[in-house]
Amino acid sequence: MKKSLYLLFALHLGFLFACSEEAPKVENTPSPSTQSTAASAIQSSDSVVTMAVERYVAEIDEVAMKQVGLFDESASIKTIIQYYHSSHDVERWSDKMWGRCCTEADMSFVEWLSFDVSVDKQGSAYPFKNALDANYNSTFVFEKEDSITIAIKFYNDSEFWEANYQKSLDKFIAKEDTIMRNFQVSIINGFSKSEKAYYNNARIKEVELWLNGAHMCNIELLDKPDIQMLTGNFPFFKNDLVEIKPIAYFPGKFYDDICISEIQRSLSYSCHEKLNRINLYEQ
């Protein structure tokens, strides 16, 4: 009996000594699932950085500007607004903005192609059609609180193609064909009727570009009435929908009305060069 008691006492004493020793340190090594989660968190954090919206600045569209004559060194006129109103409509026409003027003889394939441009909100006094009429004296007007979205698609008018070439446009351009390597569209920002009208009214300062519902980039516009080109960081295909959403504005001296005088319709100077190899009569 005493031996049993001594044995139990010894065992208990040994247990107390064992508990009083410092426990070995164990590194907090995450399990494989935890490591994956941590890596995902880092990747996710990195993604936030890499997916941050890219920002670009619009450029003067020198092709369109030359077509309206501003870079004619022999001319004495110095401002684009003076050019807009200095001569006959034909002389200040831009094929890049609105397509071939006056004749359809020997037109190439891409000269027939154009954008389908629309807006989700507009008023009756200065409707959106004013931005598509090749008229420097008219303008589309909206207010900041309208939060407008300008939608741009490829103009796929099958009736036109079937009537003229007995084929739908799908026979010429497939949905996977690249229309533009990088989406681009040119506009005349502000009210180009006169210098006074331009600065008295507000203009767009920055826009978001969206592709098929995804925000792709932002573009800062120039505060100039020159024709300027907005270029995105993505290609443009036949079935794509590009949305332009104004988000910031240059204030007008007297009015809060935001103006856009013109938006490019023609694709003749913007298309992928391979499209111009299409023969309308051999498809």
C-alpha positions in Angstrom: 0.0 0.0 0.0 2.8 2.4 0.9 4.7 1.5 -2.3 1.6 2.4 -4.2 1.3 5.7 -2.5 5.0 6.5 -3.0 4.6 5.6 -6.7 1.6 7.9 -7.1 3.4 10.7 -5.3 6.4 10.4 -7.6 4.3 10.4 -10.7 2.4 13.5 -9.5 5.7 15.3 -8.7 7.2 14.4 -12.1 4.1 15.8 -13.8 4.4 19.1 -11.9 8.1 19.5 -12.9 7.2 18.8 -16.5 4.5 21.4 -16.5 6.8 24.0 -15.0 9.4 23.7 -17.9 9.1 26.3 -20.6 7.1 24.9 -23.5 9.0 24.7 -26.8 8.2 27.5 -29.2 6.2 26.5 -32.3 6.5 28.7 -35.4 3.1 29.9 -36.6 3.4 28.3 -40.0 0.2 28.7 -41.9 -1.5 25.6 -43.3 -1.5 25.2 -47.0 -5.0 26.6 -47.2 -3.9 29.6 -45.1 -0.9 30.1 -47.4 -3.2 30.1 -50.4 -5.5 32.6 -48.7 -2.5 34.9 -47.8 -1.2 34.6 -51.4 -4.6 35.4 -52.8 -4.8 38.4 -50.5 -1.5 39.7 -51.8 -2.5 39.0 -55.3 -5.8 40.6 -54.7 -4.0 43.7 -53.2 -1.7 43.7 -56.2 -4.7 43.4 -58.5 -6.2 46.5 -57.0 -3.0 48.4 -58.0 -2.6 46.9 -61.5 -6.3 47.2 -62.1 -6.4 50.9 -61.2 -8.0 52.9 -63.9 -5.4 54.0 -66.5 -5.6 57.7 -67.4 -4.8 59.3 -70.8 -4.9 62.7 -72.3 -6.7 63.5 -75.6 -4.6 64.5 -78.6 -5.2 67.1 -81.3 -6.5 65.2 -84.4 -4.0 66.5 -86.9 -5.6 64.5 -89.8 -9.0 66.1 -89.3 -7.5 69.5 -88.6 -5.6 69.4 -91.8 -8.7 68.5 -93.7 -10.5 71.6 -92.4 -7.5 73.7 -93.4 -6.0 74.9 -90.1 -2.4 73.8 -90.9 -2.4 75.6 -94.3 0.7 77.7 -93.9 -0.3 80.2 -96.6 -3.4 81.1 -94.7 -3.6 84.1 -92.3 -6.3 82.8 -90.1 -4.9 81.6 -86.8 -7.7 80.0 -84.7 -9.7 76.9 -85.5 -13.0 78.6 -84.8 -12.1 81.2 -87.4 -11.5 78.3 -89.8 -14.9 76.7 -88.9 -16.6 79.9 -90.2 -14.3 81.2 -92.8 -15.4 79.4 -95.9 -17.9 77.2 -97.6 -19.0 74.0 -95.9 -17.2 71.8 -98.5 -13.9 73.6 -97.9 -14.0 73.1 -94.1 -15.3 69.5 -94.3 -13.5 66.7 -92.7 -13.7 63.3 -94.3 -12.3 61.7 -91.1 -15.1 63.1 -89.0 -18.1 62.7 -91.4 -17.0 60.6 -94.3 -16.6 61.3 -98.0 -18.0 64.6 -99.1 -19.9 65.2 -102.4 -19.3 61.9 -104.3 -19.4 58.2 -103.8 -17.3 57.4 -106.8 -14.6 54.8 -106.3 -15.1 54.6 -102.5 -13.0 52.1 -100.7 -14.6 49.6 -98.3 -13.7 51.4 -95.1 -15.2 54.7 -96.5 -18.6 53.1 -96.2 -18.1 52.2 -92.5 -19.3 54.4 -89.6 -20.2 54.5 -86.0 -23.7 54.3 -84.6 -23.7 57.0 -81.9 -26.5 57.7 -79.4 -27.1 59.2 -76.0 -29.4 58.1 -73.1 -30.7 61.6 -72.2 -31.3 64.8 -74.2 -33.4 67.9 -74.3 -35.4 69.3 -77.1 -33.8 72.7 -77.4 -30.3 71.4 -78.2 -30.8 67.7 -79.1 -28.0 65.2 -79.6 -28.5 65.2 -83.4 -26.7 68.6 -83.3 -23.5 66.8 -82.5 -23.8 64.6 -85.6 -24.8 67.2 -88.2 -21.4 68.5 -89.4 -22.5 72.0 -88.5 -20.2 74.1 -86.4 -23.0 76.5 -85.5 -25.1 73.9 -83.6 -24.3 72.0 -80.4 -25.6 69.3 -78.1 -26.3 70.6 -74.6 -26.7 68.7 -71.4 -26.5 69.5 -67.6 -24.1 68.0 -65.1 -26.9 66.4 -63.2 -28.0 64.6 -66.3 -25.1 62.2 -66.0 -25.3 61.3 -69.6 -23.8 58.3 -71.3 -22.8 58.4 -75.0 -23.1 55.0 -76.6 -20.9 54.1 -79.6 -21.4 50.9 -81.7 -20.4 49.8 -85.1 -23.1 50.8 -87.6 -24.3 47.5 -89.0 -27.0 48.4 -91.4 -27.7 45.2 -93.2 -30.5 46.8 -95.3 -28.0 49.2 -96.9 -25.5 46.4 -97.7 -28.1 44.0 -99.0 -29.7 46.7 -101.2 -26.3 47.8 -102.7 -24.3 44.6 -102.8 -26.9 41.8 -102.3 -25.1 40.7 -99.2 -25.4 41.6 -95.5 -22.4 43.2 -93.8 -21.9 39.9 -91.9 -20.6 38.5 -95.2 -17.8 41.1 -95.2 -16.9 41.5 -91.5 -17.1 38.7 -89.0 -17.6 39.4 -85.3 -14.0 38.5 -84.4 -12.6 40.9 -87.1 -10.8 43.9 -85.5 -12.4 47.1 -86.5 -9.7 49.2 -84.6 -6.6 48.1 -82.9 -7.2 50.8 -80.3 -10.7 52.3 -80.0 -10.6 56.0 -80.9 -13.1 58.7 -81.6 -12.7 62.4 -82.3 -14.9 65.2 -81.0 -15.2 69.0 -81.0 -15.6 69.9 -77.4 -17.6 72.9 -76.3 -19.7 75.2 -78.5 -17.8 76.0 -81.6 -20.1 78.7 -82.9 -17.8 81.4 -81.7 -15.0 82.2 -79.2 -17.5 83.8 -77.0 -19.9 80.9 -77.2 -17.1 78.5 -76.5 -15.9 80.1 -73.2 -19.3 81.3 -72.0 -20.5 77.7 -71.8 -19.1 74.7 -70.0 -17.0 71.9 -71.7 -16.1 68.4 -70.8 -12.9 68.0 -68.9 -12.7 64.2 -68.3 -14.6 61.1 -69.4 -14.7 57.4 -68.5 -14.5 54.9 -71.3 -16.4 51.7 -70.8 -16.3 48.6 -73.0 -19.2 46.1 -72.8 -19.9 47.1 -69.3 -16.3 47.2 -68.0 -14.6 50.5 -67.0 -11.4 50.5 -69.1 -9.8 54.0 -68.7 -10.3 57.7 -68.2 -9.3 60.4 -70.7 -8.7 64.1 -69.9 -9.8 66.4 -72.7 -8.1 69.5 -73.8 -9.8 72.8 -73.2 -9.6 73.8 -76.8 -12.2 73.9 -79.6 -9.8 72.0 -81.9 -10.8 68.6 -83.1 -9.4 66.2 -80.5 -9.0 62.4 -80.5 -9.9 60.2 -77.6 -8.0 56.9 -77.7 -8.8 53.9 -75.5 -6.5 51.1 -74.3 -8.6 48.4 -75.9 -9.4 47.1 -79.4 -12.8 47.5 -81.0 -14.8 44.7 -82.6 -18.0 44.7 -84.6 -20.3 43.8 -81.8 -18.7 45.9 -79.1 -20.5 48.6 -77.1 -18.3 51.6 -76.0 -19.8 54.1 -73.5 -18.4 57.5 -72.9 -19.3 58.9 -69.5 -18.4 62.6 -68.8 -17.4 63.0 -65.1 -15.7 66.4 -64.9 -16.1 69.8 -66.6 -14.5 73.1 -67.5 -16.8 75.8 -66.1 -18.3 78.3 -68.5 -18.0 82.0 -67.7 -21.7 82.6 -67.7 -23.5 79.3 -68.2 -23.5 75.8 -66.7 -24.7 74.2 -70.0 -22.2 71.6 -71.2 -21.7 71.6 -74.9 -20.4 69.1 -77.6 -20.4 70.5 -81.1 -19.5 67.4 -83.1 -18.7 63.7 -82.7 -17.0 61.6 -85.3 -19.2 59.3 -87.3 -17.0 58.0 -90.1 -14.6 55.1 -89.7 -12.8 55.7 -93.0 -9.5 56.9 -91.4 -9.7 54.9 -88.2 -10.3 51.3 -89.3 -7.7 48.5 -89.1 -5.8 48.6 -92.4 -6.8 45.0 -93.3 -10.4 45.9 -93.7 -9.5 48.1 -96.7 -8.4 45.0 -98.5 -11.9 43.8 -98.7 -13.3 43.9 -102.2 -17.0 44.6 -102.2 -17.6 42.8 -105.4 -15.7 39.6 -104.8 -17.2 38.4 -101.5 
